[in-house]
Amino acid sequence: MSFLKIDVHAHMIPDFYRDAHEAWKASQETENTAELPEWSPEDHIKFMKNASIKRSYLSIIPPGPTFGASSIQHKDVELTRHINNFGSDLKRNHPSKFGYFACLPLPDLRASVLEVQRCARELGNVDGFVIFANASQGGNITRTMQPVLDALNALGSILFLHPLPDCTVIHPFPSRQDNTSEAAFVQVAVETSSRLLLSNFPARYLRLRYILPHAGDVLPQVITNVLHSTLNRSSDDENVVPENSALHDDLENIELHETEQQASLPLSPERLKEILATSVYLDLAGNCSPEALHELLLWVDHTRLLYGSNVPLMPFAWASPLEEAFSETLISTFGAETGAHECLRICNGNAEALLAT
């Protein structure tokens, strides 16, 4: 059995982006010679038909519009605008097939705020924004992001937090012979999700909604490896991250907004579940085994889960068989008949409600 799906985690690679990336790569001293995967709107639509996907929400492929510390600021801004115009036109030309998440020229905060405003006023059909979370590029969710988060919150935006390891200069899965890049993606996703939840930003920016990717791999590690030590402290020290944690430096200086009283609540297990139930959605790209899904359902109910394919980072040819496994996981968890409602909500109903398709 295959369910009709809405894909919230898919990428686009316009030709002009490929050219820009190739030019940047040629200027770098790197031994990584892997190429960006092939992609076109036509190939994507063909994949969608084969995988029973009725609509895909696209974001630019990592690393996004900013190619690391050697990027030139004005070129990053120009490329960002070009990418977002492309996404807007693609959605306008294929309104039943594509939505898109606009990108931002981070770490340039002023340019990013201006781009948020331009997307809202001039393009008018943005479904949300993607932020590539990478410490060296300034994309992590900390107080330095406040101007951008203020602008996004004013729009009531959806914020898709995509991991970007320091090692990633091109697409992360050139082969399955070496899982180093994939593991690095998961680790950055764990750190990004942890920073978001521990910062209490969801309570401060009450109109923002967040999509955390690769939840099957990520959320159990966030809960077990990072939050567990915090949640088991005494109530007086409940919201403190251990000093030896990689998150300590980022989190200890975050300023609370006193006007938003919810933001000062301690992060107890119940409080964490409340945040996950009100502001956060989890996409299931990657590992969606029955065991992983069971772990997720200990913390969220089925209404917070979304389908994601991660194509073309996950090659089109590999993604279709995984779609079959995804459907089997849902059926084994909820039941083919008794759990049909839950299966359909995860495959398309939750995304429809979130994105108002």
Secondary structure, 3 states (H helix, E strand, C coil): CCCCEEEEEEEECCHHHHHHHHHHHHCCCCCCCCCCCCCCHHHHHHHHHHCCEEEEEEEECCCCCCCCCCCCHHHHHHHHHHHHHHHHHHHHHCCCCEEEEECCCCCCHHHHHHHHHHHHHHHCCCCEEEEEECHHHCCCCCHHHHHHHHHHHHHCCEEEEEECCCCCCCCCCCCCCCCHHHHHHHHHHHHHHHHHHHHCHHHHCCCCEEEECCHHHHHHHHHHHHHHHHHCCCHHHCCCCCCCCCCHHHHHCCCCCCCCHHHHCCCCHHHHHHHHHHCEEEECCCCCCHHHHHHHHCCCCHHHEECCCCCCCCCHHHHHHHHHHHHHHHHHHHCCCCCHHHHHHHHHHHHHHHHCC
